[in-house]
Amino acid sequence: MTKSCEFAKGVCIHCGDKKQGECEGWNQPPARKWAGLTHEKARELVGSYGNDPYNLAYKIEEALREKNHD
């Protein structure tokens, strides 16, 4: 089954076309390589979280979003 274009920020998120109607659709979503945290970044985050584990979780989430362009 072919799915139609989905535009975000002016480009198709599947094929990169900049004008609607140029994309012919797609058969499967594009593969994205996961970007994790380095050991150094993880140590930095753990060292900065204080005594609140929720604070650490939010810091990790924020760092991963930045790396993976949520």
N, C-alpha and C positions, 0 to 999 in steps of 0.2 A: 504494500500500500504506500503510495506516495503522499507525503504531507506537504502542505503549502508553506510558503515563506512566513517567517515571524520576524518582524522588524523591531529593533531596539536601538536607540541612539543613532538612527539613520542608516543602519545596515542590517541585512538579513543575518540572523544569528546562526544560520545553517551554512550559507554559501559565501557570505561576504558581499553580495551585490548591493549596490547603493540605491538602486531604484526599484520600487515595487513593480512586479511584472517581468523583470529580467530573470529572476530566479525561476527555475523549472521545478522547484520542489526538491525534496530529498527522501531517500528511502530509509535511512537510519541516522540518528543523531551523530554529530561529529564527535570524535574521540578527543577528550581533553586529558592531558597529562597532569596528574596531581602534583602539586608543589607542597611539600611538607616543611617542617621547621628543621633548621640545623641544630646540632647538639648545643652549639654556642647560644643560639637564640632561645632554645628551651631552658638552658641554665639561667639566662638573663631573666626570662619570664618568671621562673620559679623563685629566683632571688628577689624579685620585686613584688611578690604577691602579698607579703606580710602574713598575717594569721588568718586571712579570710579565703577559704578555698574557692568561693564563688568568684572572688576577684581574680584568682588565677585562671579559672575557667573562662571568664570574659576576656582576659588578656590573650589567652591562647586563641580563642575564637576570632578576635580582632586581627591578630597576626596572620592567621590562616586566610581570612577574608582578603587581607591586603595582598598576600602572595598569590591567591587564586582568583583575584579580581571578581569577587562576588557580584 
